[in-house]
Amino acid sequence: MADVELQINGTAYTGWHEIEVVRSIDSMAGRFRLRLTKMDPHPVPRGAKCDLLLNGNKVISGYVFNVAIDISGGAHTLMVTGRDRTADMVDADTLIEAQEVYGLTLREIIERVAAPFGIPVSFEVETGRPFKKFSFQQESAFEAIERACRMRGLLPSSDSEGNLVIRNYGTDRAPAGLFMGENVIQASANYDDSDRFSTYYVYGQQPGTDEVDEEAAVGPQGSARDAGVTRYRPKIILAEVAVDAGLAQARAEWEAAVRAAKATTFSCTVADWDVDGAPWRENQLVRAYLPQLGVDGDMLIKEVSYGLSNDDGTTTTLELVRPDAFKMQPDLEAEELAKGQDDDEDEF
């Protein structure tokens, strides 16, 4: 039998009839929605710190954000929604005294942004050399962190304790594979080309020097085609830093490859929330064999949704993408340094 327990101030709330718990690479903060219908009132304090456990495994540690009560015919329907602790960093803006900081590492930038929220940060990977300059914009704390992490090819996410964790993409494997006709109950595919373009043009500018005249410095560019888009759909991208033609070309090729990879997503539903006690998790690589959808190989779990309903019982729905959908963006700063262009500054 499914064991769903919402723990608040030492009280365990159980007996939930319907649940949805979602964790995703894209959103950092996990979220939950619980529903219960019974004859007696079942008060839950909103804003309270809470832990959500599924079959004894903690999946969310955060706060109750919303409580809705409906009374009809003597029955009380209670709906409780919440998110993990990093939700405050997703919603709230970052307040930094200096809009531009110099010579800080990714670790130092993230710790500075996270400190006012009181959220611990752990790093499962090395964060690399310092940024020459990092500029804060009018943005949420998460947006600032995600932007900095993207330039280092790293994933900011939360763990089951609601802490912020910086890690690589797809380093762990799922507890089992996904096989149509075996453990996969339902599968679907979504092909969305709305964010793909026929040709990507990346424009940048490098300072004129004795070796590079003014005409060559203005407008260095690179271009890359997406063979899967046959209509005329050009896309112009301005490089974030000063680049030469080689760096612009690398960025254009990256845009074409990643946008093509993200254009197709797959969804699989399996029974239960775990495999022999090991829960399905986002950011895991999984062996998938879905021949009807043309899938046979490793995929990356982009999102995991645990569900419970009277009709379907306990299920997990996994959203899958190609692993190269999160291919590391070309590190323009590193290339600049390698070329000896130490006078150029990051403009992130």
N, C-alpha and C positions, 0 to 999 in steps of 0.2 A: 504493500500500500504506500502511496506517495506521502512523504513526510515533509511538510512545509511549515517552517517555524519562523515567525517574526518576533525577535527579542527586543523589548523596549523596557529600560529601567528595571531589569530583573524579572519582567513578566514575559512569558512566552505566549504569543497569540497563534493559535492553531485552528484547524478545521476549515481552511480556505477551500472554496469550491472551484474557483478559477484563478489561474495566475499567468502572468507573462513577465519573464525576466530577460532583458536584452543586454548583451555586452558586444561592443563593436570596436574595430580598429579606428574608425573614423570619429567616434564621439568621446573617447577617453572615459567619460563617466558612465558607469552602468546604471540601469534604471529598472524599476519593477512596478507591477500593477497587480494588486490582490483584490479578490472579490469574495464576499461571504454573505449568505442570507440565513437569518435565524430569527427566532421569535423574541429573543432578549436583546436589549441594547449591548453593543460591543464597542465601548469607547476606545479610541486610539488617539493619543495626543499628537497633534500636528507639530512639526518642527523638532520632534524628539529624535535623539540619536538612536539608531536601530541597526540590528544585524539580521540579515536574511539567510536562512540555512535551507538547503534542499538535500534531503536524505543525509543530514548531518554535515554536509559540506557548505562552508560559508561562501556565498557568492557575491554578496553585497554588504558593505559596511558604510553606512551613511546616515541619511536623515529622511524622515517622513516629510514630504513636501505638500501633500494634499490628502484631505479626508473628506469623503462625500457620503452622506447618509440619506437613504430613501425609505420612507415608511408607507406601506400599503397593505391593507387587510390584516393588520396586526403583525406583519413580518417586517423585519429591518434588513435592508440591504446596505452593506458597508463596502465602500471602495477605497482602498488605500494605495497611494502611489508614492514612490520615493526614488532617490538616486544616491549614488555613493558620494563620499566626501569631496571628491574632486569636482563635483558639480558646481561648487562655488567658484572654482577657477574657470570653468567653462562659461558661466553666466556673468561674472563680475569683471570689471575692467582692471587693468593693471595701473598702479599709481607709482611711478618711478620719478624721483627728483630730477635725475639727469636723463634727457630724452636720448642722448647718445652716450654710449660707453665704449671704452677703448681697451684692447688687450685682455679682455675677459674670455675665459674658456666657456664652453657650453654649460658645463657643470656650474660655474659661478653665476652665469646668467639665470639659469633655471632656479637655483637656490635663492637668488635675490628676488625673483618674481614670486616664488612659492612661500617665502618666509612669513609675510603678513597673514596668510591663510592658515598657518599652523599645520601644514600638511607635510609630513616627512617625505623626502625624495631619496630613492635608491637608484644606483646606476649599475646595470648588469654588463655594461660595455665601457670601453675607453671612449672619451668624448672628443679626443683630438686636440689639435693645437688651438691657441686662442684666436678669436676673431680680431681682425685689425680694428674694425668698428662695427657696432651693432646699434641700429636705430630703433627705438620703440615708437610705435604708432598708436593712434587712438583705437585700441583693440582690447579684447579680453585677455586675461592672464594666459589662458590656454592657447589663444591665437598667437601670442608672442612666443610661447614655448614651442608650439608646433612649427612655427616658421623657422625658428633657430634649429630645431631638430631635423627639419626637412633638408637643410643645407648640409647636414652631416649624415643623411640617410638613416636616421634613427626614429624609433616609434615612442612617443610619450603615451603611456597608458596607466590605468590604475590596477591594483591587485585586489584580492578579496578583502583586504583590510582597509581599502579606501586610500591607500598611499599611492603616490605618484612614482612610477617606475619607468626608467629609460632603458630601452632594450632594442635589439635588432629585430628585423622582420623574419618570421618563419623559421626560427632556430629549433623549435620543439616539434615533435610529431604528435598527432592525435592518438587516442587510445585504441583506435581501430580504423580500418578502411571503410569506404562507402561503396557498396556494391548493389546495383540494381537487381532486384529479384531475391536478395538476401536480407540485409538489414535496412535497406532504403525503402520506406513506405511510399514516398511520393517524391518526385523530382520535377523541376521546371527550369527553363532557361529564359533569360531576358537579353535581347540584342538591342542596344540603344546606341545609335551612331550620331546622336545629336551633338556630341562634344568632339567629334572627329572631323578632320579637315583634309582636303586633298593635298595641300602643300603648306608646310610651316616655314615662315621666314623669320629668322631671329636677327635683329639689328642691335648693334652696339657701337661704342665709340672708344677708341684708344687715344691717348695723348700723342700729339705729334712730337717726334724726336728727330735726331740727325739721321737715323735709319728709316724712319717712317714719316713721309711728308704729310702735309695737311690734307691733301686730297685722299690719300690712302687711309688716313686715320678716321675721317668722317664716314660713318656708315659701314664699318666692316659687317659682313653678314654671312649667314649660312642658311641652307635650305634643305628640307627633307620631305619626301613624298610618302603618303600613305596609300599603298596600292589598292587598299580595300575601299577607297572613296573615289569613285569614277567621275563624279560631278565636279564642277569648278567651285571649290570652297577654300579659298586661301585664308591663312591665319597669320597675322603679324604679331610678334612677341618682342618686347624690348628687354634686353638683357639687364639683370639687376646690377651688374658691375661693368667696368670697362673691359671690353673683350677685343680680341683680334678675330680674323676670319675663322681660324681653326676652332677656337672656343665657341664661336657662334654656331658653327656647324655641329659640334658635339651637342649643344643644347637643342638644336632643331631635331636631330636624330632621336634624342631622348623624348621630346614632346610627342613625336610621331609614334614611337614604340609604346610609351606608357598609356597614351590616350586610346590606342588600339586595344591594349590589354584590358583596360578598364571598361571597354564598351560592352563586354559580355560578362554576365554574372549568372551563376547557377545556384539553385536552391534545392536542398535535400532535407527530407524529414525522416527521422529515425525514432524508434520507440525508446522511452526512458531518457533520463538526463545524463547517464554515465555508462561506462563500460567497466564492469567489475569494480565499481567504486571510484573509477577515474572519470571525472566530468569532462564533457566536451568543452573546449575553450577556444576563444578567438585567438588569432595569430598563430595557429598551429598548421603545419603542413599535413595534408591527408591524402592518402592514396585513394583515388576515385575512379570507379569504372561504371560509367553511365553511357553505354553504347548508343542508346537512342538519341542522346544529346551530343554525341561526338566527343565524349570525355573519356580519356584513358591515360591517367598519369597523375602526378602530384598537383594538387591545388592548394591554395591558401584559404584558410577559414577567415573570412573578413568579419563575419558577425555570427553570433550564436544566440538563439532565442529558446529559452526553456518555457514549455507550456504545460498547462493542466486544464482540462475541461471535462465535462460529463460525457461528451461525445467521443473524444479522442484519447482520454486518459493522459498519461504523461508522455510528452514528446519533446524532441529537440529539433529545431530547424536551423540548418547551417547554410549561410550564404557564402558561396565560393567564388574566388577570382583566380586568374592565372597569377603565379608568383611574381612574374615580371611586371605586374600592375603597380608594384611598389619598388621598382628598380630605382637605385640611388640616382638622384639628380647629379649631373656633372658638377664637380667641385671647382667652380670657376676660380675661386681664390687660390686653391692649391696649384692650378695650372698657371696662374699669374706669377706666383712665387717661383715656380719651376722655370719660368721664362725670364726671371730676374726683374719683373716689373714691380719692384717693392714700393714704388710710389703710388700705385693704385690702391684705393681703399674700398672695402666692402660697403655696399649701400643696400642693406637688407631691410 
